[in-house]
């Protein structure tokens, strides 16, 4: 990826979110993903829409090669840290499963939080 398309960290929304919010891309651009990762994104969005009350997050590798979801709340607590904020726990879990240094948060629940276009190549 060229420097002008590189992801730049967003300002954290709160001190509690600083360690995960800094991994969300804020620069407009595109994220090229494999067809398999696009299928994982679509599956994630279907699962989020069908679940009730759980906090979800999806992280995708910066090179588009992998994706990992985090789900914390009533229906899933395995792997969730003892954090009272389910959304924060889901973000941390997704990044941990994907690879914190290599991945960025793309979705929180069904809401796209990254200002990138996802392109399949």
Backbone as JSON, one array per atom type, in Angstrom:
{
  "sequence": "XXXXXXXXXXXXXXXXXXXXXXXXXXXXXXXXXXXXXXXXXXXXXXXXXXXXXXXXXXXXXXXXXXXXXXXXXXXXXXXXXXXXXXXXXXXXXXXXXXXXXXXXXXXXXXXXXXXXXXXXX",
  "N": [[0.85, -1.17, 0.0], [0.57, 2.23, -0.78], [2.17, 5.15, 0.67], [0.41, 7.37, 0.77], [-2.02, 6.16, 1.03], [-1.98, 4.89, 3.37], [-3.09, 3.71, 6.57], [-4.02, 5.89, 9.14], [-3.88, 6.53, 12.6], [-6.85, 7.13, 14.52], [-8.03, 9.66, 16.76], [-8.41, 8.7, 20.12], [-11.62, 7.92, 21.52], [-12.09, 8.0, 24.23], [-10.11, 7.86, 27.25], [-10.23, 5.21, 28.2], [-10.7, 3.78, 25.9], [-8.44, 4.1, 24.42], [-6.39, 2.21, 23.83], [-7.48, 0.48, 21.92], [-8.85, 2.06, 20.08], [-6.94, 3.42, 18.68], [-6.2, 1.72, 16.7], [-8.02, 1.84, 14.69], [-8.59, 2.72, 11.36], [-8.46, 6.04, 10.06], [-8.09, 7.52, 7.85], [-9.35, 8.2, 4.63], [-9.68, 5.77, 2.09], [-8.8, 2.68, 0.5], [-9.31, -0.75, 1.26], [-7.96, -3.61, 0.33], [-9.14, -6.82, 0.0], [-9.12, -10.43, 0.23], [-11.23, -12.77, -1.58], [-12.12, -14.68, 0.27], [-11.9, -13.36, 2.74], [-13.73, -11.32, 2.32], [-16.04, -12.86, 2.25], [-16.03, -13.69, 4.92], [-16.49, -11.23, 6.15], [-19.07, -10.66, 5.22], [-20.46, -12.82, 6.41], [-20.03, -12.21, 9.1], [-21.53, -9.8, 9.29], [-24.11, -10.8, 8.84], [-24.4, -12.46, 11.09], [-24.25, -10.58, 13.17], [-26.56, -9.09, 12.68], [-28.47, -11.0, 13.27], [-28.12, -11.55, 15.93], [-28.83, -10.77, 19.35], [-28.31, -8.2, 21.58], [-25.59, -8.75, 22.17], [-22.19, -7.59, 22.11], [-20.26, -6.8, 19.31], [-17.36, -6.93, 17.2], [-15.22, -6.39, 14.39], [-12.12, -7.13, 13.06], [-9.71, -6.56, 10.53], [-6.96, -7.71, 8.64], [-4.35, -5.52, 7.69], [-3.26, -6.06, 5.21], [-5.31, -7.35, 4.02], [-5.6, -10.09, 4.19], [-6.73, -11.63, 6.23], [-9.4, -11.97, 8.66], [-11.01, -11.31, 11.78], [-13.43, -11.89, 14.26], [-14.85, -10.48, 17.22], [-16.89, -11.26, 19.93], [-18.83, -10.38, 22.58], [-20.76, -10.64, 25.5], [-24.13, -11.44, 26.44], [-24.53, -13.85, 24.99], [-21.98, -14.83, 24.44], [-18.97, -15.23, 26.0], [-16.51, -16.35, 26.07], [-13.11, -15.88, 25.88], [-13.4, -13.18, 26.19], [-12.26, -10.37, 27.88], [-12.23, -9.45, 31.34], [-13.98, -7.05, 31.32], [-16.19, -4.49, 31.91], [-17.43, -3.07, 29.92], [-18.88, -4.19, 27.19], [-18.59, -3.64, 24.43], [-16.0, -2.59, 24.23], [-14.55, -4.81, 25.13], [-15.17, -6.63, 23.07], [-13.92, -5.37, 20.89], [-11.22, -5.51, 21.68], [-10.91, -8.28, 21.77], [-11.38, -9.03, 19.06], [-9.2, -7.74, 17.79], [-7.09, -9.02, 19.09], [-7.43, -11.7, 18.27], [-7.03, -11.4, 15.54], [-4.54, -10.18, 15.22], [-2.88, -7.85, 16.7], [-0.93, -5.93, 15.88], [-1.02, -6.09, 13.13], [-3.58, -5.67, 12.23], [-6.71, -3.88, 11.74], [-9.55, -2.26, 13.15], [-12.65, -2.65, 11.66], [-15.43, -2.92, 11.74], [-17.84, -2.17, 14.24], [-20.13, -3.82, 15.91], [-22.84, -3.71, 13.71], [-22.05, -1.44, 12.49], [-19.99, 0.32, 10.35], [-16.84, 1.38, 11.15], [-14.5, 2.2, 10.09], [-13.13, 4.38, 7.7], [-12.87, 3.36, 5.03], [-13.01, 1.93, 1.8], [-14.02, -1.31, 1.08], [-12.51, -3.55, -0.97], [-12.57, -6.23, -3.22], [-10.09, -8.29, -4.39]],
  "CA": [[0.0, 0.0, 0.0], [1.37, 3.43, -0.86], [2.11, 5.98, 1.86], [-0.76, 8.24, 0.79], [-3.21, 5.37, 1.33], [-1.75, 4.2, 4.63], [-4.02, 4.02, 7.64], [-3.53, 6.74, 10.2], [-4.73, 6.31, 13.78], [-7.83, 8.14, 14.92], [-7.92, 10.06, 18.17], [-9.28, 7.86, 20.94], [-12.86, 8.53, 21.99], [-11.93, 8.2, 25.66], [-8.88, 7.2, 27.7], [-10.48, 3.78, 28.34], [-10.7, 3.18, 24.58], [-7.23, 4.5, 23.71], [-5.58, 1.12, 23.33], [-8.06, -0.15, 20.74], [-9.31, 3.05, 19.11], [-5.82, 3.85, 17.85], [-6.02, 0.79, 15.6], [-9.03, 2.06, 13.66], [-8.11, 3.66, 10.36], [-9.28, 7.23, 9.93], [-7.87, 8.12, 6.54], [-10.15, 7.61, 3.56], [-8.87, 4.96, 1.2], [-9.41, 1.39, 0.24], [-8.71, -1.92, 1.87], [-8.1, -4.72, -0.62], [-9.27, -8.08, 0.73], [-9.31, -11.63, -0.57], [-12.63, -13.2, -1.62], [-12.42, -15.39, 1.5], [-12.09, -12.35, 3.79], [-15.01, -10.66, 2.02], [-17.08, -13.79, 2.7], [-16.04, -13.61, 6.38], [-17.13, -9.95, 6.49], [-20.51, -10.84, 4.98], [-20.95, -13.72, 7.45], [-20.03, -11.42, 10.33], [-22.66, -8.87, 9.27], [-25.34, -11.59, 9.01], [-24.46, -12.9, 12.49], [-24.56, -9.41, 14.0], [-27.96, -8.75, 12.46], [-29.31, -12.03, 13.85], [-27.89, -11.68, 17.37], [-29.47, -9.73, 20.14], [-27.72, -7.77, 22.83], [-24.16, -8.96, 22.31], [-21.3, -6.61, 21.49], [-19.46, -7.41, 18.26], [-16.37, -6.11, 16.49], [-14.51, -7.12, 13.35], [-10.82, -6.6, 12.68], [-9.21, -7.1, 9.27], [-5.53, -7.47, 8.44], [-4.07, -4.39, 6.8], [-3.0, -6.56, 3.87], [-6.54, -7.95, 3.52], [-5.46, -11.54, 4.13], [-7.49, -12.34, 7.26], [-10.35, -11.2, 9.46], [-11.38, -11.99, 13.02], [-14.52, -11.24, 14.97], [-14.94, -10.59, 18.66], [-18.28, -11.19, 20.39], [-18.89, -10.42, 24.03], [-22.07, -10.29, 26.02], [-24.98, -12.5, 26.96], [-24.4, -15.11, 24.27], [-20.6, -15.29, 24.25], [-18.0, -14.58, 26.87], [-15.22, -17.03, 25.94], [-12.09, -15.02, 25.32], [-13.63, -11.78, 26.54], [-11.58, -9.97, 29.1], [-13.15, -9.01, 32.4], [-14.22, -5.63, 31.1], [-17.63, -4.29, 32.02], [-17.88, -2.51, 28.66], [-18.87, -5.28, 26.21], [-18.08, -3.18, 23.13], [-14.55, -2.5, 24.35], [-14.05, -6.18, 25.21], [-15.28, -7.22, 21.73], [-12.87, -4.79, 20.05], [-9.94, -6.09, 22.1], [-10.91, -9.69, 21.37], [-11.21, -9.1, 17.6], [-7.81, -7.38, 17.47], [-6.22, -10.07, 19.61], [-7.56, -12.87, 17.41], [-6.54, -11.08, 14.2], [-3.14, -9.79, 15.29], [-3.01, -6.43, 17.04], [-0.02, -5.07, 15.1], [-1.27, -6.21, 11.7], [-5.01, -5.55, 11.9], [-7.44, -2.66, 12.07], [-10.98, -2.46, 13.38], [-13.45, -2.21, 10.53], [-16.83, -2.83, 12.19], [-18.27, -2.32, 15.62], [-21.5, -4.23, 15.65], [-23.1, -3.61, 12.28], [-21.65, -0.1, 12.03], [-18.63, 0.41, 9.81], [-16.15, 2.46, 11.84], [-13.33, 2.59, 9.29], [-13.52, 5.14, 6.51], [-12.22, 2.75, 3.89], [-13.83, 1.1, 0.93], [-13.52, -2.68, 1.04], [-12.43, -3.95, -2.36], [-12.12, -7.6, -3.37], [-9.17, -8.54, -5.52]],
  "C": [[0.9, 1.23, 0.0], [1.17, 4.28, 0.38], [0.86, 6.85, 1.92], [-2.05, 7.49, 1.09], [-3.07, 4.66, 2.67], [-2.78, 4.63, 5.67], [-3.33, 4.89, 8.68], [-4.43, 6.57, 11.4], [-5.66, 7.47, 14.06], [-7.57, 8.51, 16.37], [-8.86, 9.19, 18.98], [-10.49, 8.63, 21.44], [-12.8, 8.81, 23.48], [-10.65, 7.52, 26.09], [-9.05, 5.69, 27.81], [-10.38, 3.07, 26.99], [-9.39, 3.42, 23.84], [-6.48, 3.33, 23.12], [-6.18, 0.4, 22.14], [-8.47, 0.86, 19.69], [-8.17, 3.47, 18.19], [-5.58, 2.91, 16.68], [-7.05, 0.96, 14.5], [-8.51, 3.06, 12.64], [-9.03, 4.87, 10.26], [-9.11, 7.89, 8.57], [-8.74, 7.41, 5.51], [-9.21, 6.85, 2.64], [-9.58, 3.67, 0.9], [-8.61, 0.3, 0.94], [-9.01, -3.08, 0.93], [-8.09, -6.01, 0.18], [-9.42, -9.24, -0.25], [-10.81, -11.96, -0.62], [-13.05, -13.92, -0.33], [-12.68, -14.41, 2.66], [-13.4, -11.61, 3.55], [-16.17, -11.55, 2.47], [-17.17, -13.79, 4.22], [-16.72, -12.32, 6.85], [-18.64, -10.08, 6.33], [-21.15, -11.75, 6.04], [-21.05, -12.99, 8.77], [-21.26, -10.51, 10.37], [-23.99, -9.6, 9.43], [-25.49, -12.02, 10.48], [-24.82, -11.74, 13.41], [-26.04, -9.07, 13.89], [-28.89, -9.74, 13.16], [-29.16, -12.15, 15.37], [-28.59, -10.55, 18.1], [-28.7, -9.43, 21.41], [-26.24, -7.97, 23.0], [-23.4, -7.84, 21.62], [-20.4, -7.35, 20.51], [-18.45, -6.41, 17.73], [-15.67, -7.0, 15.47], [-13.22, -6.39, 13.01], [-10.38, -7.31, 11.4], [-7.73, -6.75, 9.16], [-5.34, -6.33, 7.44], [-3.78, -4.83, 5.37], [-4.19, -7.3, 3.28], [-6.56, -9.47, 3.52], [-6.27, -12.31, 5.17], [-8.41, -11.37, 7.98], [-10.65, -12.01, 10.71], [-12.45, -11.17, 13.73], [-14.36, -11.45, 16.47], [-16.4, -10.41, 19.04], [-18.28, -11.35, 21.9], [-20.28, -10.0, 24.48], [-22.82, -11.51, 26.49], [-24.71, -13.85, 26.31], [-23.0, -15.63, 24.15], [-19.68, -14.52, 25.16], [-16.62, -15.22, 26.75], [-14.23, -16.11, 25.25], [-12.27, -13.55, 25.64], [-12.93, -11.48, 27.85], [-12.61, -9.5, 30.11], [-13.28, -7.5, 32.34], [-15.73, -5.44, 31.12], [-18.23, -3.71, 30.74], [-17.75, -3.59, 27.58], [-18.3, -4.88, 24.87], [-16.55, -3.1, 23.15], [-13.93, -3.9, 24.39], [-14.1, -6.85, 23.84], [-14.21, -6.68, 20.8], [-11.52, -5.4, 20.39], [-9.83, -7.54, 21.65], [-10.68, -9.82, 19.87], [-9.77, -8.79, 17.21], [-6.84, -8.46, 17.94], [-6.25, -11.3, 18.71], [-6.97, -12.63, 16.02], [-5.04, -10.82, 14.2], [-3.07, -8.28, 15.48], [-2.15, -5.53, 16.15], [-0.37, -5.03, 13.63], [-2.69, -5.91, 11.28], [-5.59, -4.23, 12.34], [-8.9, -3.02, 12.29], [-11.75, -1.87, 12.21], [-14.91, -2.0, 10.94], [-16.91, -2.92, 13.69], [-19.76, -2.6, 15.54], [-21.72, -4.23, 14.14], [-22.68, -2.29, 11.68], [-20.2, -0.12, 11.58], [-17.96, 1.62, 10.45], [-14.91, 2.93, 11.09], [-13.82, 3.32, 8.04], [-12.71, 4.65, 5.31], [-13.26, 2.02, 3.08], [-13.19, -0.29, 0.91], [-13.64, -3.16, -0.38], [-11.91, -5.38, -2.43], [-11.24, -7.71, -4.6], [-8.53, -9.89, -5.37]]
}
